[in-house]
Amino acid sequence: MPVWLAALLGVVQGLTEFLPVSSSGHLALFQNIFDMSQYTDNHIAFDIVLHLGTLVAVVIAFWSDIVGLVRDFFGWVGDGFRVKKIPGRRMIIMLIIATLPLAVGALLENAVSAAFQSTLLIGCALLFTSVLLYLADKLSHGRKTARDASYKSALVVGLMQLVAIIPGVSRSGSTICGGLFVGFERQFAVRFAFLLSIPAVVGAAVFQLPDIASAASDGLLVYAVGFVTAAVSGYLAIRLVRLLMKKNSFKVFSVYCAVVGVLSIVFSLI
């Protein structure tokens, strides 16, 4: 794979992983529109490297939150796992609950992804994401945070993440919207969704470690470039989403997904 292509895919992955527009959908469209079959020998390993880059972006962007959660976890252990209505401890439990549906997703992901690789179906999934974002903007007026959100709400957000195994349905979009639908405050919905991505990416990376270890034909430079560009663009995307959420608007992402979805459907039919 050329270095320029690795950089381009890294940017696409980094931006679309956190902007609620579906990274899997965009990467699949990119591969369908531009014939990239000659570069797919180690595509699984390269995809995981890109995801590890976005993991670094989340860790940097939410470093203080992560440190606080680690501190709360050890305090929780020291207290014999008594929650005591402490927001940090409740947040840990909520993240654990929301992560549980990933076990089902891991079993279904390969089959679902293979079934939804056509440009037509990805376009339809992007239209679904557009509607989801539009409804979240219109119906979300919640004020709940880790202090008063229910564990059932966390499970709903985790189940919404399952929908995102379909290419074209945004993982960040579905989890943020899930949080908004169950009454999360907007900034808390974003924070919870992005922190929830950490176990998802780590789990995928661990599961695919053999592919990463055996992928050597492209050389380290290609993987390094993809990793760095995904990390940098991912961090910038997180900053943008947090800024736009302060302005209470998902409208731009809803319109974007609708336009790309329609264009994808048209492209598949001509």
ZADO-1210 file (C-alpha; in nm, 4 decimals, padded with zeros to 6 digits):
<atoms>
<atom x="00.0000" y="00.0000" z="00.0000" code="MET" pos="1"/>
<atom x="00.1378" y="00.3455" z="-00.0896" code="PRO" pos="2"/>
<atom x="00.2152" y="00.5759" z="00.2015" code="VAL" pos="3"/>
<atom x="-00.0184" y="00.8450" z="00.0643" code="TRP" pos="4"/>
<atom x="-00.3080" y="00.5986" z="00.0665" code="LEU" pos="5"/>
<atom x="-00.2279" y="00.4933" z="00.4234" code="ALA" pos="6"/>
<atom x="-00.2336" y="00.8600" z="00.5259" code="ALA" pos="7"/>
<atom x="-00.5631" y="00.9219" z="00.3464" code="LEU" pos="8"/>
<atom x="-00.7285" y="00.6182" z="00.5050" code="LEU" pos="9"/>
<atom x="-00.5965" y="00.7282" z="00.8442" code="GLY" pos="10"/>
<atom x="-00.7572" y="01.0694" z="00.8052" code="VAL" pos="11"/>
<atom x="-01.0862" y="00.9169" z="00.6873" code="VAL" pos="12"/>
<atom x="-01.0883" y="00.6729" z="00.9806" code="GLN" pos="13"/>
<atom x="-00.9944" y="00.9368" z="01.2382" code="GLY" pos="14"/>
<atom x="-01.2551" y="01.1888" z="01.1281" code="LEU" pos="15"/>
<atom x="-01.5423" y="00.9502" z="01.0658" code="THR" pos="16"/>
<atom x="-01.4833" y="00.7389" z="01.3788" code="GLU" pos="17"/>
<atom x="-01.5843" y="01.0306" z="01.6019" code="PHE" pos="18"/>
<atom x="-01.7897" y="01.2527" z="01.3763" code="LEU" pos="19"/>
<atom x="-02.1314" y="01.0788" z="01.3780" code="PRO" pos="20"/>
<atom x="-02.1144" y="00.9800" z="01.0111" code="VAL" pos="21"/>
<atom x="-01.9951" y="00.6132" z="01.0237" code="SER" pos="22"/>
<atom x="-01.6285" y="00.5252" z="00.9746" code="SER" pos="23"/>
<atom x="-01.7059" y="00.1720" z="00.8525" code="SER" pos="24"/>
<atom x="-01.9514" y="00.3068" z="00.5962" code="GLY" pos="25"/>
<atom x="-01.7087" y="00.5640" z="00.4605" code="HIS" pos="26"/>
<atom x="-01.4200" y="00.3179" z="00.4407" code="LEU" pos="27"/>
<atom x="-01.6419" y="00.0648" z="00.2614" code="ALA" pos="28"/>
<atom x="-01.7651" y="00.3318" z="00.0192" code="LEU" pos="29"/>
<atom x="-01.4083" y="00.4434" z="-00.0385" code="PHE" pos="30"/>
<atom x="-01.3067" y="00.0879" z="-00.1243" code="GLN" pos="31"/>
<atom x="-01.6108" y="00.0375" z="-00.3496" code="ASN" pos="32"/>
<atom x="-01.5781" y="00.3629" z="-00.5433" code="ILE" pos="33"/>
<atom x="-01.1989" y="00.3420" z="-00.5825" code="PHE" pos="34"/>
<atom x="-01.0795" y="-00.0074" z="-00.6701" code="ASP" pos="35"/>
<atom x="-00.8612" y="-00.0949" z="-00.3725" code="MET" pos="36"/>
<atom x="-00.8716" y="-00.4729" z="-00.4057" code="SER" pos="37"/>
<atom x="-00.4967" y="-00.4826" z="-00.4753" code="GLN" pos="38"/>
<atom x="-00.4283" y="-00.3328" z="-00.1323" code="TYR" pos="39"/>
<atom x="-00.6409" y="-00.5634" z="00.0813" code="THR" pos="40"/>
<atom x="-00.3880" y="-00.8374" z="00.1660" code="ASP" pos="41"/>
<atom x="-00.3495" y="-00.7105" z="00.5219" code="ASN" pos="42"/>
<atom x="-00.6580" y="-00.4922" z="00.5427" code="HIS" pos="43"/>
<atom x="-00.7765" y="-00.6373" z="00.8753" code="ILE" pos="44"/>
<atom x="-00.4449" y="-00.5650" z="01.0439" code="ALA" pos="45"/>
<atom x="-00.4321" y="-00.2166" z="00.8926" code="PHE" pos="46"/>
<atom x="-00.7897" y="-00.1428" z="01.0055" code="ASP" pos="47"/>
<atom x="-00.6969" y="-00.2412" z="01.3610" code="ILE" pos="48"/>
<atom x="-00.3904" y="-00.0158" z="01.3510" code="VAL" pos="49"/>
<atom x="-00.6152" y="00.2720" z="01.2434" code="LEU" pos="50"/>
<atom x="-00.8517" y="00.1944" z="01.5313" code="HIS" pos="51"/>
<atom x="-00.5591" y="00.1942" z="01.7730" code="LEU" pos="52"/>
<atom x="-00.4755" y="00.5418" z="01.6447" code="GLY" pos="53"/>
<atom x="-00.8277" y="00.6587" z="01.7253" code="THR" pos="54"/>
<atom x="-00.7941" y="00.4933" z="02.0678" code="LEU" pos="55"/>
<atom x="-00.4943" y="00.7160" z="02.1374" code="VAL" pos="56"/>
<atom x="-00.7063" y="01.0157" z="02.0335" code="ALA" pos="57"/>
<atom x="-00.9772" y="00.9257" z="02.2882" code="VAL" pos="58"/>
<atom x="-00.7243" y="00.8699" z="02.5659" code="VAL" pos="59"/>
<atom x="-00.5618" y="01.2088" z="02.5044" code="ILE" pos="60"/>
<atom x="-00.8929" y="01.3946" z="02.4721" code="ALA" pos="61"/>
<atom x="-01.0416" y="01.2362" z="02.7853" code="PHE" pos="62"/>
<atom x="-00.7241" y="01.1843" z="02.9882" code="TRP" pos="63"/>
<atom x="-00.8528" y="01.3633" z="03.2986" code="SER" pos="64"/>
<atom x="-01.1769" y="01.1608" z="03.2873" code="ASP" pos="65"/>
<atom x="-00.9841" y="00.8349" z="03.2535" code="ILE" pos="66"/>
<atom x="-00.7503" y="00.9203" z="03.5428" code="VAL" pos="67"/>
<atom x="-01.0529" y="01.0095" z="03.7546" code="GLY" pos="68"/>
<atom x="-01.2259" y="00.6816" z="03.6706" code="LEU" pos="69"/>
<atom x="-00.9128" y="00.4806" z="03.7564" code="VAL" pos="70"/>
<atom x="-00.8898" y="00.6624" z="04.0899" code="ARG" pos="71"/>
<atom x="-01.2593" y="00.6001" z="04.1576" code="ASP" pos="72"/>
<atom x="-01.2198" y="00.2337" z="04.0660" code="PHE" pos="73"/>
<atom x="-00.9469" y="00.1736" z="04.3238" code="PHE" pos="74"/>
<atom x="-01.1448" y="00.3690" z="04.5812" code="GLY" pos="75"/>
<atom x="-01.4443" y="00.1518" z="04.4977" code="TRP" pos="76"/>
<atom x="-01.2371" y="-00.1645" z="04.5474" code="VAL" pos="77"/>
<atom x="-01.1064" y="-00.0301" z="04.8781" code="GLY" pos="78"/>
<atom x="-01.4637" y="00.0297" z="04.9950" code="ASP" pos="79"/>
<atom x="-01.5640" y="-00.3269" z="04.9201" code="GLY" pos="80"/>
<atom x="-01.7428" y="-00.2258" z="04.5966" code="PHE" pos="81"/>
<atom x="-01.9920" y="00.0013" z="04.7722" code="ARG" pos="82"/>
<atom x="-02.1186" y="00.2579" z="04.5219" code="VAL" pos="83"/>
<atom x="-02.2232" y="00.5255" z="04.7759" code="LYS" pos="84"/>
<atom x="-02.3884" y="00.7374" z="04.5036" code="LYS" pos="85"/>
<atom x="-02.0444" y="00.8592" z="04.3948" code="ILE" pos="86"/>
<atom x="-02.0742" y="00.9703" z="04.0271" code="PRO" pos="87"/>
<atom x="-01.7391" y="00.8210" z="03.9240" code="GLY" pos="88"/>
<atom x="-01.8281" y="00.4789" z="04.0606" code="ARG" pos="89"/>
<atom x="-02.1703" y="00.4924" z="03.9001" code="ARG" pos="90"/>
<atom x="-02.0025" y="00.5890" z="03.5726" code="MET" pos="91"/>
<atom x="-01.7792" y="00.2797" z="03.5906" code="ILE" pos="92"/>
<atom x="-02.0814" y="00.0535" z="03.6419" code="ILE" pos="93"/>
<atom x="-02.2670" y="00.2242" z="03.3569" code="MET" pos="94"/>
<atom x="-01.9718" y="00.1745" z="03.1210" code="LEU" pos="95"/>
<atom x="-01.9472" y="-00.1933" z="03.2185" code="ILE" pos="96"/>
<atom x="-02.3196" y="-00.2456" z="03.1576" code="ILE" pos="97"/>
<atom x="-02.3085" y="-00.0613" z="02.8243" code="ALA" pos="98"/>
<atom x="-02.0109" y="-00.2724" z="02.7150" code="THR" pos="99"/>
<atom x="-02.1873" y="-00.6066" z="02.7726" code="LEU" pos="100"/>
<atom x="-02.3792" y="-00.6045" z="02.4387" code="PRO" pos="101"/>
<atom x="-02.0421" y="-00.5967" z="02.2600" code="LEU" pos="102"/>
<atom x="-02.0184" y="-00.9709" z="02.3226" code="ALA" pos="103"/>
<atom x="-02.3202" y="-01.0201" z="02.0964" code="VAL" pos="104"/>
<atom x="-02.1818" y="-00.7705" z="01.8479" code="GLY" pos="105"/>
<atom x="-01.8525" y="-00.9605" z="01.8238" code="ALA" pos="106"/>
<atom x="-02.0419" y="-01.2736" z="01.7190" code="LEU" pos="107"/>
<atom x="-02.2515" y="-01.0949" z="01.4576" code="LEU" pos="108"/>
<atom x="-02.0144" y="-00.8311" z="01.3208" code="GLU" pos="109"/>
<atom x="-01.8408" y="-01.0316" z="01.0475" code="ASN" pos="110"/>
<atom x="-02.1663" y="-01.1726" z="00.9091" code="ALA" pos="111"/>
<atom x="-02.3475" y="-00.8378" z="00.9190" code="VAL" pos="112"/>
<atom x="-02.0545" y="-00.6446" z="00.7707" code="SER" pos="113"/>
<atom x="-02.0252" y="-00.8942" z="00.4850" code="ALA" pos="114"/>
<atom x="-02.3971" y="-00.8640" z="00.4119" code="ALA" pos="115"/>
<atom x="-02.3872" y="-00.4828" z="00.4061" code="PHE" pos="116"/>
<atom x="-02.0846" y="-00.4207" z="00.1841" code="GLN" pos="117"/>
<atom x="-02.2848" y="-00.3057" z="-00.1190" code="SER" pos="118"/>
<atom x="-02.2927" y="00.0666" z="-00.1902" code="THR" pos="119"/>
<atom x="-02.6738" y="00.0590" z="-00.2051" code="LEU" pos="120"/>
<atom x="-02.7150" y="-00.0854" z="00.1449" code="LEU" pos="121"/>
<atom x="-02.4494" y="00.1449" z="00.2898" code="ILE" pos="122"/>
<atom x="-02.6380" y="00.4403" z="00.1411" code="GLY" pos="123"/>
<atom x="-02.9587" y="00.3212" z="00.3079" code="CYS" pos="124"/>
<atom x="-02.7747" y="00.2828" z="00.6393" code="ALA" pos="125"/>
<atom x="-02.6410" y="00.6384" z="00.6086" code="LEU" pos="126"/>
<atom x="-02.9972" y="00.7624" z="00.5565" code="LEU" pos="127"/>
<atom x="-03.0937" y="00.5782" z="00.8759" code="PHE" pos="128"/>
<atom x="-02.8082" y="00.7543" z="01.0574" code="THR" pos="129"/>
<atom x="-02.9326" y="01.0870" z="00.9206" code="SER" pos="130"/>
<atom x="-03.2837" y="01.0261" z="01.0575" code="VAL" pos="131"/>
<atom x="-03.1399" y="00.9133" z="01.3917" code="LEU" pos="132"/>
<atom x="-02.9356" y="01.2324" z="01.4269" code="LEU" pos="133"/>
<atom x="-03.2321" y="01.4485" z="01.3262" code="TYR" pos="134"/>
<atom x="-03.4598" y="01.2871" z="01.5846" code="LEU" pos="135"/>
<atom x="-03.1937" y="01.3158" z="01.8548" code="ALA" pos="136"/>
<atom x="-03.1651" y="01.6876" z="01.7872" code="ASP" pos="137"/>
<atom x="-03.5410" y="01.7361" z="01.8061" code="LYS" pos="138"/>
<atom x="-03.6288" y="01.5086" z="02.0972" code="LEU" pos="139"/>
<atom x="-03.3349" y="01.5494" z="02.3350" code="SER" pos="140"/>
<atom x="-03.3894" y="01.7760" z="02.6350" code="HIS" pos="141"/>
<atom x="-03.2374" y="01.5591" z="02.9083" code="GLY" pos="142"/>
<atom x="-03.0330" y="01.6709" z="03.2059" code="ARG" pos="143"/>
<atom x="-02.9142" y="01.3382" z="03.3484" code="LYS" pos="144"/>
<atom x="-02.5491" y="01.2671" z="03.4255" code="THR" pos="145"/>
<atom x="-02.3678" y="00.9833" z="03.6041" code="ALA" pos="146"/>
<atom x="-02.5114" y="01.1125" z="03.9313" code="ARG" pos="147"/>
<atom x="-02.8745" y="01.0367" z="03.8447" code="ASP" pos="148"/>
<atom x="-02.8881" y="00.8340" z="03.5199" code="ALA" pos="149"/>
<atom x="-03.0203" y="00.4798" z="03.5573" code="SER" pos="150"/>
<atom x="-02.8247" y="00.1647" z="03.4792" code="TYR" pos="151"/>
<atom x="-03.1067" y="00.0681" z="03.2442" code="LYS" pos="152"/>
<atom x="-03.0247" y="00.3808" z="03.0428" code="SER" pos="153"/>
<atom x="-02.6646" y="00.2637" z="03.0112" code="ALA" pos="154"/>
<atom x="-02.7866" y="-00.0707" z="02.8763" code="LEU" pos="155"/>
<atom x="-02.9981" y="00.1090" z="02.6149" code="VAL" pos="156"/>
<atom x="-02.6898" y="00.3003" z="02.4981" code="VAL" pos="157"/>
<atom x="-02.4969" y="-00.0267" z="02.4797" code="GLY" pos="158"/>
<atom x="-02.7719" y="-00.1854" z="02.2716" code="LEU" pos="159"/>
<atom x="-02.7664" y="00.1153" z="02.0375" code="MET" pos="160"/>
<atom x="-02.3985" y="00.0415" z="01.9819" code="GLN" pos="161"/>
<atom x="-02.5000" y="-00.2973" z="01.8395" code="LEU" pos="162"/>
<atom x="-02.6778" y="-00.1253" z="01.5509" code="VAL" pos="163"/>
<atom x="-02.3460" y="00.0275" z="01.4479" code="ALA" pos="164"/>
<atom x="-02.2051" y="-00.3079" z="01.3343" code="ILE" pos="165"/>
<atom x="-02.3925" y="-00.2279" z="01.0114" code="ILE" pos="166"/>
<atom x="-02.1589" y="-00.0300" z="00.7798" code="PRO" pos="167"/>
<atom x="-02.3147" y="00.3120" z="00.7327" code="GLY" pos="168"/>
<atom x="-02.4576" y="00.3354" z="01.0846" code="VAL" pos="169"/>
<atom x="-02.2334" y="00.5538" z="01.2985" code="SER" pos="170"/>
<atom x="-02.1089" y="00.4035" z="01.6261" code="ARG" pos="171"/>
<atom x="-02.0528" y="00.7417" z="01.7874" code="SER" pos="172"/>
<atom x="-02.3786" y="00.8711" z="01.6401" code="GLY" pos="173"/>
<atom x="-02.5862" y="00.5763" z="01.7600" code="SER" pos="174"/>
<atom x="-02.4420" y="00.5806" z="02.1128" code="THR" pos="175"/>
<atom x="-02.4663" y="00.9587" z="02.1501" code="ILE" pos="176"/>
<atom x="-02.8227" y="00.9505" z="02.0179" code="CYS" pos="177"/>
<atom x="-02.9020" y="00.6592" z="02.2493" code="GLY" pos="178"/>
<atom x="-02.7837" y="00.8668" z="02.5424" code="GLY" pos="179"/>
<atom x="-02.9897" y="01.1654" z="02.4316" code="LEU" pos="180"/>
<atom x="-03.3003" y="00.9488" z="02.3845" code="PHE" pos="181"/>
<atom x="-03.2782" y="00.8193" z="02.7447" code="VAL" pos="182"/>
<atom x="-03.2375" y="01.1690" z="02.8866" code="GLY" pos="183"/>
<atom x="-02.8621" y="01.2233" z="02.9140" code="PHE" pos="184"/>
<atom x="-02.7384" y="01.5819" z="02.9208" code="GLU" pos="185"/>
<atom x="-02.5790" y="01.6546" z="02.5821" code="ARG" pos="186"/>
<atom x="-02.2171" y="01.6894" z="02.6937" code="GLN" pos="187"/>
<atom x="-02.2505" y="01.3838" z="02.9174" code="PHE" pos="188"/>
<atom x="-02.3937" y="01.1844" z="02.6245" code="ALA" pos="189"/>
<atom x="-02.0840" y="01.2694" z="02.4185" code="VAL" pos="190"/>
<atom x="-01.8439" y="01.1911" z="02.7025" code="ARG" pos="191"/>
<atom x="-02.0137" y="00.8595" z="02.7795" code="PHE" pos="192"/>
<atom x="-02.0203" y="00.7552" z="02.4118" code="ALA" pos="193"/>
<atom x="-01.6529" y="00.8304" z="02.3546" code="PHE" pos="194"/>
<atom x="-01.5390" y="00.6628" z="02.6778" code="LEU" pos="195"/>
<atom x="-01.7504" y="00.3632" z="02.5756" code="LEU" pos="196"/>
<atom x="-01.5459" y="00.3369" z="02.2553" code="SER" pos="197"/>
<atom x="-01.2327" y="00.2481" z="02.4551" code="ILE" pos="198"/>
<atom x="-01.3305" y="-00.1091" z="02.5537" code="PRO" pos="199"/>
<atom x="-01.4733" y="-00.1621" z="02.2036" code="ALA" pos="200"/>
<atom x="-01.1457" y="-00.0700" z="02.0320" code="VAL" pos="201"/>
<atom x="-00.9287" y="-00.2532" z="02.2856" code="VAL" pos="202"/>
<atom x="-01.1421" y="-00.5661" z="02.2494" code="GLY" pos="203"/>
<atom x="-01.1217" y="-00.5558" z="01.8695" code="ALA" pos="204"/>
<atom x="-00.7446" y="-00.5051" z="01.8815" code="ALA" pos="205"/>
<atom x="-00.6891" y="-00.7976" z="02.1193" code="VAL" pos="206"/>
<atom x="-00.9137" y="-01.0189" z="01.9073" code="PHE" pos="207"/>
<atom x="-00.7155" y="-00.9346" z="01.5931" code="GLN" pos="208"/>
<atom x="-00.3635" y="-00.9462" z="01.7423" code="LEU" pos="209"/>
<atom x="-00.2645" y="-01.2500" z="01.5294" code="PRO" pos="210"/>
<atom x="-00.3466" y="-01.0542" z="01.2119" code="ASP" pos="211"/>
<atom x="-00.1383" y="-00.7580" z="01.3270" code="ILE" pos="212"/>
<atom x="00.1557" y="-00.9801" z="01.4226" code="ALA" pos="213"/>
<atom x="00.1559" y="-01.1643" z="01.0885" code="SER" pos="214"/>
<atom x="00.1141" y="-00.8523" z="00.8703" code="ALA" pos="215"/>
<atom x="00.4574" y="-00.7513" z="00.7549" code="ALA" pos="216"/>
<atom x="00.4412" y="-00.7195" z="00.3768" code="SER" pos="217"/>
<atom x="00.3507" y="-00.3495" z="00.3757" code="ASP" pos="218"/>
<atom x="00.6346" y="-00.2477" z="00.6086" code="GLY" pos="219"/>
<atom x="00.6248" y="-00.0499" z="00.9292" code="LEU" pos="220"/>
<atom x="00.6119" y="00.2922" z="00.7606" code="LEU" pos="221"/>
<atom x="00.2654" y="00.2354" z="00.6144" code="VAL" pos="222"/>
<atom x="00.1266" y="00.1266" z="00.9512" code="TYR" pos="223"/>
<atom x="00.2987" y="00.4125" z="01.1336" code="ALA" pos="224"/>
<atom x="00.1586" y="00.6721" z="00.8927" code="VAL" pos="225"/>
<atom x="-00.1924" y="00.5293" z="00.9205" code="GLY" pos="226"/>
<atom x="-00.1679" y="00.5198" z="01.3004" code="PHE" pos="227"/>
<atom x="-00.0459" y="00.8798" z="01.3361" code="VAL" pos="228"/>
<atom x="-00.2908" y="01.0320" z="01.0876" code="THR" pos="229"/>
<atom x="-00.5822" y="00.8456" z="01.2489" code="ALA" pos="230"/>
<atom x="-00.4773" y="00.9661" z="01.5948" code="ALA" pos="231"/>
<atom x="-00.4355" y="01.3315" z="01.4954" code="VAL" pos="232"/>
<atom x="-00.7512" y="01.3549" z="01.2845" code="SER" pos="233"/>
<atom x="-00.9448" y="01.1614" z="01.5502" code="GLY" pos="234"/>
<atom x="-00.8429" y="01.4060" z="01.8208" code="TYR" pos="235"/>
<atom x="-00.9493" y="01.7012" z="01.6050" code="LEU" pos="236"/>
<atom x="-01.2828" y="01.5295" z="01.5331" code="ALA" pos="237"/>
<atom x="-01.3488" y="01.4834" z="01.9059" code="ILE" pos="238"/>
<atom x="-01.2801" y="01.8513" z="01.9667" code="ARG" pos="239"/>
<atom x="-01.5207" y="01.9440" z="01.6864" code="LEU" pos="240"/>
<atom x="-01.8029" y="01.7203" z="01.8147" code="VAL" pos="241"/>
<atom x="-01.7721" y="01.8594" z="02.1681" code="ARG" pos="242"/>
<atom x="-01.7786" y="02.2129" z="02.0309" code="LEU" pos="243"/>
<atom x="-02.0860" y="02.1511" z="01.8152" code="LEU" pos="244"/>
<atom x="-02.2704" y="01.9805" z="02.1003" code="MET" pos="245"/>
<atom x="-02.2290" y="02.2959" z="02.3074" code="LYS" pos="246"/>
<atom x="-02.4229" y="02.4698" z="02.0309" code="LYS" pos="247"/>
<atom x="-02.6950" y="02.2029" z="02.0535" code="ASN" pos="248"/>
<atom x="-02.6793" y="02.0944" z="01.6917" code="SER" pos="249"/>
<atom x="-02.6398" y="01.7660" z="01.5076" code="PHE" pos="250"/>
<atom x="-02.8082" y="01.9200" z="01.2041" code="LYS" pos="251"/>
<atom x="-02.4918" y="01.9484" z="00.9954" code="VAL" pos="252"/>
<atom x="-02.4144" y="01.5776" z="01.0435" code="PHE" pos="253"/>
<atom x="-02.7736" y="01.4774" z="00.9688" code="SER" pos="254"/>
<atom x="-02.7686" y="01.6702" z="00.6411" code="VAL" pos="255"/>
<atom x="-02.4259" y="01.5322" z="00.5501" code="TYR" pos="256"/>
<atom x="-02.5331" y="01.1697" z="00.6056" code="CYS" pos="257"/>
<atom x="-02.8494" y="01.2285" z="00.4030" code="ALA" pos="258"/>
<atom x="-02.6544" y="01.3756" z="00.1100" code="VAL" pos="259"/>
<atom x="-02.3874" y="01.1027" z="00.1101" code="VAL" pos="260"/>
<atom x="-02.6556" y="00.8359" z="00.1538" code="GLY" pos="261"/>
<atom x="-02.8551" y="00.9584" z="-00.1465" code="VAL" pos="262"/>
<atom x="-02.5408" y="00.9938" z="-00.3601" code="LEU" pos="263"/>
<atom x="-02.4356" y="00.6412" z="-00.2633" code="SER" pos="264"/>
<atom x="-02.7723" y="00.4995" z="-00.3651" code="ILE" pos="265"/>
<atom x="-02.7654" y="00.6883" z="-00.6961" code="VAL" pos="266"/>
<atom x="-02.4068" y="00.5752" z="-00.7609" code="PHE" pos="267"/>
<atom x="-02.5038" y="00.2114" z="-00.6987" code="SER" pos="268"/>
<atom x="-02.7894" y="00.2312" z="-00.9496" code="LEU" pos="269"/>
<atom x="-02.6043" y="00.3854" z="-01.2434" code="ILE" pos="270"/>
</atoms>
